[in-house]
Amino acid sequence: MNEFSNSELLNRILPFLAQIKITVREGSVPADSFLPGVCLQRGEIVFNRAQLKWPCDLLHEAGHLAVTPSAQRP
């Protein structure tokens, strides 16, 4: 089984999300966020690298955005 560091996973996930037009940016995430280090703000995925526990949470949140019409994302 392949194991990747969080940085290696982010290096794979972030370009993919950009390619499919899901906006992801690093920023401030509330400490009480449902997913550690990840939140949605105005139709964008915001993550804090230091708080992020599971990089694949970005893919999970991207799935929610992907099935939401872009006009309704914000």
C-alpha positions as CSV (number, residue, x, y, z in Angstrom):
1,M,0.0,0.0,0.0
2,N,1.3,3.5,-0.9
3,E,1.4,6.0,1.8
4,F,1.8,9.7,1.1
5,S,2.5,12.6,3.4
6,N,-0.1,15.4,3.7
7,S,2.1,17.6,1.6
8,E,2.3,15.0,-1.2
9,L,-1.4,14.5,-1.1
10,L,-2.0,18.2,-1.3
11,N,0.4,18.4,-4.3
12,R,-1.9,16.0,-6.1
13,I,-5.3,17.2,-4.9
14,L,-4.9,21.0,-5.4
15,P,-4.0,20.9,-9.1
16,F,-6.8,18.4,-9.8
17,L,-9.4,20.7,-8.1
18,A,-8.0,23.7,-10.0
19,Q,-8.4,21.7,-13.2
20,I,-12.1,21.0,-12.6
21,K,-12.7,24.7,-11.6
22,I,-13.2,24.2,-7.9
23,T,-11.7,27.2,-6.1
24,V,-9.4,26.2,-3.1
25,R,-7.3,28.6,-1.2
26,E,-5.3,28.7,2.0
27,G,-6.7,30.9,4.7
28,S,-8.0,31.2,8.2
29,V,-10.4,28.4,9.3
30,P,-12.4,28.6,12.5
31,A,-11.1,26.2,15.3
32,D,-14.6,24.8,15.6
33,S,-14.9,23.9,11.9
34,F,-16.8,20.6,11.2
35,L,-13.7,19.2,9.4
36,P,-10.4,20.1,11.0
37,G,-8.7,22.8,8.9
38,V,-11.4,23.0,6.2
39,C,-14.4,25.2,5.7
40,L,-16.5,26.6,2.8
41,Q,-16.7,30.4,2.4
42,R,-18.7,32.0,-0.4
43,G,-18.5,29.0,-2.7
44,E,-14.8,28.4,-2.1
45,I,-12.9,25.7,-0.1
46,V,-10.6,27.3,2.4
47,F,-8.0,25.3,4.2
48,N,-5.4,25.9,6.8
49,R,-2.4,23.7,6.2
50,A,-1.4,23.6,9.9
51,Q,-4.9,22.6,11.0
52,L,-5.7,20.2,8.2
53,K,-5.9,16.6,9.5
54,W,-7.0,14.8,6.3
55,P,-6.2,16.3,3.0
56,C,-8.8,14.1,1.3
57,D,-11.4,16.2,3.1
58,L,-10.8,18.8,0.4
59,L,-12.0,16.2,-2.2
60,H,-15.1,15.5,0.0
61,E,-16.0,19.2,0.1
62,A,-15.3,19.6,-3.6
63,G,-17.8,16.9,-4.3
64,H,-20.5,19.0,-2.5
65,L,-19.6,22.0,-4.6
66,A,-19.4,20.0,-7.8
67,V,-23.0,18.9,-7.6
68,T,-24.2,22.4,-6.7
69,P,-25.0,24.8,-9.6
70,S,-22.3,27.5,-9.7
71,A,-24.8,30.3,-9.2
72,Q,-25.9,28.7,-5.9
73,R,-22.4,28.0,-4.5
74,P,-21.8,31.3,-2.8
